[in-house]
Amino acid sequence: MAVDLTVVAGAYADRHPGAPGIAAGFRLDLDEDYCREVAACYERAPRLAGSALRAYELLKAENLAQFRLIGEAGIDVRPWDGAGQPYRSSAELIERVLGTGVLLVHLTSVRHGPGPATGFHPMLAPSGISAHGVALCCNDLFRAVHDVFGHVMSGNHFGPRGEFRATFAHLGMYRREVHRVLLTEQIGQICWFYYGPHLLGRDGQPRRRGDPAYVPPPRRPYPEQKVFELSQSHLDRFEGLFHRLEAV
């Protein structure tokens, strides 16, 4: 790709009042106590909190604008409905998008949480956008912009550390009114997947390889899709995990 995604994202944030701008040059100090707390909060949260619906509407609108932006940047989004994930690793995702300008998006209709998309969720609403003849829902757009501006743009990998960094990088493109619900969608779910109560031993710590009860990530369930906002305290503490690197 000839386009610098960091420049594209920065210009977008500058045009959108309320977006704090793209974070660069930061160190992450991952706190597993925080991860377990967020996972437990996600586990306890209601399936639907009506107070979060307005934030979801704002999130959908911003995802739509960002999806159009990646098209303008020359990225061709193609639906993927095959078995499993379209990329074997984050490295493959980054290399192929930068090398070909094509992004494969795993369709939400195939999997949204533990199984196929069912029931009410604001992100399941039609987006009004089609790609290669396939109608995309709002969550499909979200997956696309997260992959581009969270992973490809900054080279962030999968797994807890990479997803924390991806979310922090992408957060700067959104107005602050959606940051808490964005935290739910990204950090709430990734913490549940890696640090959920179902994965902890009797000591309250995640089971490790070698433990007979350890479940490797490919065999773990995905979290139930919930509609709620993590607290402002969770957001503040998340942001506090990142520290600007000193110039040398």
C-alpha positions in Angstrom: 0.0 0.0 0.0 1.2 3.5 -0.9 -1.0 5.2 1.7 0.3 5.8 5.3 -2.5 4.7 7.5 -1.2 6.8 10.4 -1.5 9.9 8.4 -5.0 8.9 7.2 -6.1 8.2 10.8 -4.5 11.4 12.2 -6.2 13.6 9.6 -9.5 11.9 10.3 -9.2 12.5 14.1 -8.3 16.2 13.5 -11.5 16.6 11.5 -13.7 15.1 14.2 -14.3 17.3 17.3 -14.0 15.2 20.5 -11.6 12.6 19.1 -8.4 12.9 21.2 -6.1 11.9 18.3 -3.8 9.0 17.5 -1.5 7.8 20.3 2.0 6.9 19.3 5.2 6.1 21.2 3.6 4.5 24.2 4.6 1.6 26.5 2.0 -0.7 27.9 2.3 -2.1 31.4 -0.3 -4.9 31.3 -2.0 -5.4 34.7 -3.4 -8.9 35.0 -5.4 -7.9 38.1 -7.1 -5.3 36.0 -7.8 -7.9 33.3 -9.4 -10.3 35.8 -11.5 -7.5 37.3 -12.8 -6.5 33.8 -13.5 -10.1 32.9 -15.5 -10.6 36.1 -17.4 -7.4 35.4 -18.2 -8.6 31.9 -19.4 -11.9 33.3 -21.7 -10.2 35.8 -23.1 -7.5 33.4 -26.6 -7.7 32.2 -27.4 -8.9 28.7 -28.8 -5.5 27.8 -28.5 -2.2 29.5 -30.7 0.3 27.8 -28.6 3.2 29.0 -25.9 2.1 26.5 -28.0 2.2 23.4 -27.3 5.9 22.6 -23.5 5.2 22.8 -23.9 2.3 20.4 -25.7 4.5 17.9 -22.8 6.9 18.0 -20.3 4.0 17.7 -22.1 2.7 14.6 -22.0 6.2 13.0 -18.3 6.6 13.6 -17.6 3.0 12.4 -19.4 3.8 9.1 -17.4 7.0 8.6 -14.2 5.1 9.3 -15.2 2.2 7.0 -15.7 4.7 4.1 -12.3 6.2 5.0 -10.5 2.8 4.5 -12.2 2.5 1.1 -10.9 6.0 0.2 -7.4 4.8 1.3 -7.6 2.1 -1.3 -8.4 -1.0 0.9 -10.7 -3.5 -0.7 -12.9 -5.1 2.0 -14.0 -8.7 1.0 -16.4 -10.8 3.1 -15.1 -14.1 4.5 -17.6 -16.8 5.3 -15.2 -19.7 5.4 -14.5 -22.1 8.2 -12.4 -20.5 10.9 -10.6 -17.2 10.8 -9.4 -15.7 7.5 -5.9 -15.1 8.8 -3.7 -17.6 10.7 -2.0 -14.9 12.7 -1.8 -11.1 13.1 1.4 -11.1 11.2 -0.4 -12.6 8.2 -3.2 -10.1 8.5 -0.8 -7.1 8.6 1.5 -8.5 5.8 -1.4 -9.3 3.4 -3.3 -6.1 3.9 -0.2 -4.0 3.4 1.0 -6.1 0.5 -2.3 -6.5 -1.4 -4.6 -3.8 -0.2 -7.2 -6.4 0.5 -8.8 -7.1 3.9 -10.8 -10.2 4.5 -13.6 -9.7 7.1 -15.0 -12.7 9.0 -18.8 -12.2 8.7 -20.7 -11.6 11.9 -23.5 -13.7 10.5 -21.2 -16.7 10.7 -20.0 -16.0 14.3 -20.9 -13.3 16.8 -19.8 -14.4 20.3 -20.2 -18.2 21.1 -22.0 -19.0 17.9 -23.9 -17.5 14.9 -25.5 -14.1 15.3 -28.9 -14.4 17.1 -31.2 -12.2 19.2 -31.1 -8.4 19.5 -27.8 -6.5 19.5 -27.4 -3.0 18.0 -24.3 -4.1 16.1 -26.3 -6.7 14.2 -28.4 -3.9 12.5 -27.9 -3.6 8.7 -25.2 -1.0 7.9 -26.5 -0.1 4.5 -23.2 -1.1 3.0 -22.5 -4.0 0.7 -19.1 -5.5 -0.3 -18.8 -7.7 -3.3 -22.5 -8.3 -3.3 -22.8 -9.1 0.4 -24.8 -6.9 2.7 -22.7 -6.0 5.8 -24.1 -5.5 9.3 -22.7 -2.8 11.6 -20.4 -5.2 13.4 -18.8 -6.2 10.1 -17.8 -2.6 9.6 -16.5 -2.5 13.2 -14.4 -5.6 12.6 -12.9 -4.0 9.4 -12.0 -0.7 11.0 -10.6 -2.4 14.1 -8.3 -4.6 12.0 -7.1 -1.7 9.9 -6.6 1.0 12.5 -6.0 -1.2 15.5 -3.7 -3.9 14.0 -2.5 -3.1 10.5 -1.7 0.6 11.1 0.4 0.1 14.2 1.6 -3.5 13.8 -0.2 -4.7 16.9 -0.6 -8.5 17.3 -3.4 -10.6 18.7 -3.5 -11.7 22.3 -4.1 -9.6 25.4 -1.1 -7.3 25.0 -1.7 -6.7 21.3 -5.4 -6.2 21.6 -4.9 -3.6 24.4 -2.4 -1.7 22.2 -4.8 -2.0 19.2 -7.7 -0.6 21.2 -5.6 2.2 22.6 -4.3 3.2 19.1 -7.8 3.1 17.7 -9.5 4.9 20.6 -8.1 8.2 19.5 -10.3 8.2 16.4 -13.5 8.1 18.4 -15.3 10.9 20.3 -15.1 10.4 24.0 -18.8 9.7 24.3 -18.3 6.2 22.8 -15.0 5.3 24.6 -16.7 3.3 27.4 -18.8 1.2 25.1 -15.8 0.7 22.8 -14.0 -0.5 25.9 -16.7 -3.1 26.5 -16.6 -4.3 22.9 -12.9 -4.7 22.8 -11.3 -4.9 26.2 -14.3 -6.4 28.0 -14.4 -9.2 25.6 -10.7 -9.9 25.3 -10.3 -9.9 29.1 -13.2 -12.4 29.4 -11.6 -14.6 26.7 -8.2 -14.7 28.4 -9.0 -14.0 32.1 -12.7 -15.0 32.5 -13.8 -16.8 35.7 -14.1 -20.1 33.7 -10.4 -20.0 33.0 -9.1 -19.4 36.6 -7.8 -22.0 39.0 -8.6 -22.2 42.7 -6.0 -19.5 43.4 -7.8 -17.1 41.2 -5.0 -17.1 38.7 -5.3 -18.1 35.0 -4.4 -21.7 34.4 -1.2 -22.1 32.5 0.1 -24.7 30.0 0.9 -27.9 31.9 -2.2 -27.6 34.1 -4.5 -30.5 33.2 -7.5 -28.1 33.2 -5.8 -25.6 31.0 -7.8 -24.7 27.8 -5.8 -23.4 24.9 -7.2 -20.4 23.1 -8.4 -22.3 19.9 -10.7 -24.4 22.1 -12.1 -21.6 24.3 -15.6 -20.2 24.0 -16.1 -16.7 22.8 -17.9 -14.4 25.2 -21.6 -13.8 25.1 -22.4 -10.5 23.3 -23.6 -8.0 25.8 -24.9 -4.4 25.5 -23.5 -2.3 28.4 -20.8 0.3 29.1 -17.8 -0.4 31.3 -17.3 2.2 34.0 -15.4 5.5 33.7 -13.0 4.0 36.3 -12.3 1.1 34.0 -11.6 3.5 31.1 -9.4 5.7 33.3 -7.4 2.7 34.5 -7.1 1.3 31.0 -5.6 4.6 29.7 -3.3 4.6 32.8 -1.7 1.4 31.6 0.0 3.3 28.8 3.0 5.6 29.3 4.6 7.9 26.8 8.1 6.9 25.8 10.7 9.5 26.4 12.4 10.9 23.3 16.1 10.1 23.0 
